[in-house]
Amino acid sequence: GEVLGDLLAPDSPVPAVRLTRIFRQAQQSGVVTNAHRINSGLPPVTDGLPDFFLFVEEETEDAARVAVEVAARRIPAKFGLDPRRDVQVLAPMHRGPAGAGALNGLLQQAITPGRPDLPEKRLGGRVFRVGDKVTQIRNNYDKGANGVFNGTVGVVTSLDPVEQRLTVRTDEDEEVPYDFDELDELAHAYAVTIHRSQGSEYPAVVIPVTMSAWMMLQRNLLYTAVTRARKLVVLVGSRRAVAQAVRTVSAGRRFTALAHRLTGGTLV
């Protein structure tokens, strides 16, 4: 977990290039400004920006409710973005009232509610419907043209109770069928954890930041969530929780001794 960091340490003899030009967002955007502020230990600016907002909600359940309303209704109405394709809710944790698990259920009710005239498939405590945003949770090299991999996201486009099969159109615009006995490979993806979002980008992100997730309120996690957005960031939660995330630097570093060895040191 620390190998890359050790290789890029200031005293490391390994050649490195640092990328400083911003492509994901416009360089003068509030998203970029606040990403730099968070990375420097400063609170984000949340007033007067067209692309970075904070909805203050002190109670966790209220923050979850508002995050769902923002993602499912307000952002699509104001910015013309698709709540499935363009908006991603990123939660610090999976568990809890404002965790990715609970938010997925609330977002599904808001975006793809059940209808008596449409088929659905129940699996354990989950239900799959046409229109659901889903993600593959493990590699399957036998699916699709070239395999479907952990983290692939798509939308359920059809569900056939007779054939016992549903179809997902992935973000790569490929139609991938799943038999009902393969649905354990899929999870709902209206909301995902920030850790799972690493390496991805989205037009807009909504981030619940509440004291109920205090163990995960860390600067690097908030920075990661904010920098997943290309155009728009909405924080929902308490100013206290945001402040704690900004000032808390993770203490979970692994001591590998690799940096010491790279600079010619010896171990006793």
Stockholm file with secondary structure:
# STOCKHOLM 1.0

chainA/1-268         GEVLGDLLAPDSPVPAVRLTRIFRQAQQSGVVTNAHRINSGLPPVTDGLPDFFLFVEEETEDAARVAVEVAARRIPAKFGLDPRRDVQVLAPMHRGPAGAGALNGLLQQAITPGRPDLPEKRLGGRVFRVGDKVTQIRNNYDKGANGVFNGTVGVVTSLDPVEQRLTVRTDEDEEVPYDFDELDELAHAYAVTIHRSQGSEYPAVVIPVTMSAWMMLQRNLLYTAVTRARKLVVLVGSRRAVAQAVRTVSAGRRFTALAHRLTGGTLV
#=GR chainA/1-268 SS CCHHHHHTSTTCCSCCCCCCCCCSSCTTSHHHHHHHHHHTTCCCCCSSCSSEEEEECCSHHHHHHHHHHIIIIIHHHHHCCCTTTTEEEEESCSSSTTSHHHHHHHHHHHHSCCCTTSCEEEETTEEEETTCEEEECSCBTTSTTTCBCTTCEEEEEEEETTTTEEEEEETTSCEEEEEGGGGGGEEECSEEEHHHHTTCCEEEEEEEECGGGGGGCCHHHHHHHHTTEEEEEEEEECHHHHHHHHHCCCCCCCCCSHHHHHTTCCCC
#=GC SS_cons         CCHHHHHTSTTCCSCCCCCCCCCSSCTTSHHHHHHHHHHTTCCCCCSSCSSEEEEECCSHHHHHHHHHHIIIIIHHHHHCCCTTTTEEEEESCSSSTTSHHHHHHHHHHHHSCCCTTSCEEEETTEEEETTCEEEECSCBTTSTTTCBCTTCEEEEEEEETTTTEEEEEETTSCEEEEEGGGGGGEEECSEEEHHHHTTCCEEEEEEEECGGGGGGCCHHHHHHHHTTEEEEEEEEECHHHHHHHHHCCCCCCCCCSHHHHHTTCCCC
//
